[in-house]
Amino acid sequence: MKTESESNANQNKIIESIARLISDIGFDGEYKNHTEYLNEIFEHLLETESGDSRSLRIKMLSCIRTSKMLAKALEPFSDEEIQNACLQMTYE
C-alpha cells in the first residue's frame, strides 16, 4: 500500500515529466501551429488509398484533437512564460 508521501512523490514526478514535455515541445518551435500542420498532412493522406481507413481516420482525429487541446491550454501564455514555468517546475 502506498503511503501519502509516495503518492505525492509520484504526483510530483508526473508534473515534472509533463513540464519537461511541454518544454521540449516549446523548443520544437511552432507547436501552436501543429494542428494546422496535422490537418494539412492528414488531408493529403486521405487522398491516398492507404488514407481510406476508418481506424487511421480515427487516429488522425485523435491527434488533431490532442494538438488543439494543448494549443488552447497554452494559448494565453507567451513562449517565454511557458519556458520559464517549465524550467521552474523541473528544477524545484
N, C-alpha and C positions, 0 to 999 in steps of 0.2 A: 504494500500500500504506500502510495506517495505521500510524503509529508508536505505541508504547506510551503516550506522553503524550496523543496524540489520543484513543486508546481510553479512557483514564482520564478525560479531559475529557468525553467523550460519556457515560460512565457517571455522572459527577457531575451532568451536565445532566439525565439521566433521573431520578436520585434527587431532584434539586431539583424537577423537574416533578411527580413523584409526591407529594412533600411539599406542594407548592402545592395540588394536587388535594385531598389529604386535609384540608388546612387550610380550603379553600373549602367542602368538604362539612361540616366541623365548624361553620362559620358558618351553614350552612343549617339547623342545629338538630337535629331528631330523626332523624339519619341511622341511628341504631341501630334505629329502628322502621321504616325504609324497606321492609324485607322484608314486614312486616305490611301496610304501605300498598300495596305492589305486589300482594300476594295479594288484597287487597280489590278493587283496581281490576280485576285480571285476572278475578276471579270474576264481576264484573258484565259484563265484556266477553264472557266465554264464554257468557253467557246470550243474547247478541245473535247475529244472523245472521252479521255480519262476524267475530265471535269463533270461528265454526266453521271455522277454517282451520288445517290442520296446521302450516304454516310459521309462522303467527302464534303458535300454542301453543308451538312450539319456541323462538321468540324470547322469549316470556314466561318460560318455564322458565329460559332462559339468564340473563335479567335477575334473576330471583329468586335463582338460584344465585350470581351475582356479588355481589349485595347481601348475601346470607348470609355469603359468604366475607369480605367487607370488615368486616361487623359482628363476625364471630368473631375476625378478626385484631386488631381494636381493642378487643374486649371487656375484656381485663384492665386497660385504662388508663382513667383519668378523662378527661373532655373537656379539662380544663386541661392535663394531661400531654401529650395529643395535640397541642394547640395550641402548647405550648411547644416540643415536639420539632420540629414542622413549621417554626416560626419560626426555630429554631436551624439547621435544615438548609438553609433557603432563604437565610439571611444569612451562612453560613460561607464 
